């Protein structure tokens, strides 16, 4: 029987930077706690984070302007 002797990686929390072991015992991965996980969710909801890309055209408002 062989067992893995490699240690799980240590990663920083994306919110606060606290180092933690990346393993299944942390249910908040990649965050260190529920608080950091919720803070990140709030930041996305407040549009403080964004994925880079091209600006979307607002075709629906143009259609409304043309029809009225």
C-alpha positions as CSV (number, residue, x, y, z in Angstrom):
1,X,0.0,0.0,0.0
2,X,1.4,3.4,-0.9
3,X,0.6,6.7,0.7
4,X,1.4,10.1,-0.6
5,X,4.0,11.9,1.3
6,X,3.7,15.2,-0.5
7,X,2.4,18.1,1.6
8,X,-0.6,20.1,0.4
9,X,0.4,23.6,-1.0
10,X,0.3,26.7,1.2
11,X,-1.6,29.5,-0.6
12,X,-2.5,33.1,0.4
13,X,-6.2,34.0,0.9
14,X,-7.2,36.1,-2.1
15,X,-8.9,38.6,0.2
16,X,-6.6,39.1,3.2
17,X,-3.4,37.3,2.2
18,X,-3.3,35.0,5.2
19,X,-1.4,31.9,4.3
20,X,-3.3,28.6,4.6
21,X,-2.9,25.0,3.7
22,X,-4.9,24.1,0.6
23,X,-6.7,20.9,1.5
24,X,-10.2,19.6,2.0
25,X,-10.4,20.5,5.7
26,X,-10.9,24.2,4.7
27,X,-14.5,24.4,3.3
28,X,-13.9,28.1,2.4
29,X,-11.1,27.4,-0.1
30,X,-9.5,29.5,-1.6
31,X,-10.4,31.9,1.2
32,X,-9.3,31.5,4.8
33,X,-12.8,32.1,6.4
34,X,-16.4,32.7,5.8
35,X,-15.8,36.4,6.4
36,X,-13.2,36.7,3.6
37,X,-15.5,34.6,1.3
38,X,-18.4,36.9,1.9
39,X,-16.3,40.1,1.6
40,X,-15.2,38.9,-1.9
41,X,-18.8,38.1,-2.9
42,X,-19.9,41.6,-1.8
43,X,-17.1,43.2,-3.8
44,X,-18.2,41.3,-7.0
45,X,-21.8,42.4,-6.3
46,X,-20.7,46.0,-5.9
47,X,-18.8,45.7,-9.2
48,X,-15.4,46.4,-7.5
49,X,-14.1,43.3,-9.4
50,X,-14.4,42.8,-13.1
51,X,-13.2,40.4,-15.7
52,X,-11.5,42.4,-18.5
53,X,-13.1,42.4,-21.9
54,X,-14.7,44.6,-24.5
55,X,-17.6,46.9,-23.5
56,X,-20.9,45.5,-24.5
57,X,-23.2,47.5,-26.7
58,X,-26.6,48.4,-25.3
59,X,-28.6,47.3,-28.3
60,X,-31.9,47.1,-26.4
61,X,-31.9,50.8,-25.5
62,X,-31.2,51.7,-29.2
63,X,-34.1,49.5,-30.3
64,X,-36.4,51.2,-27.8
65,X,-35.3,54.7,-29.0
66,X,-35.9,53.7,-32.7
67,X,-39.4,52.3,-32.0
68,X,-40.8,55.2,-30.0
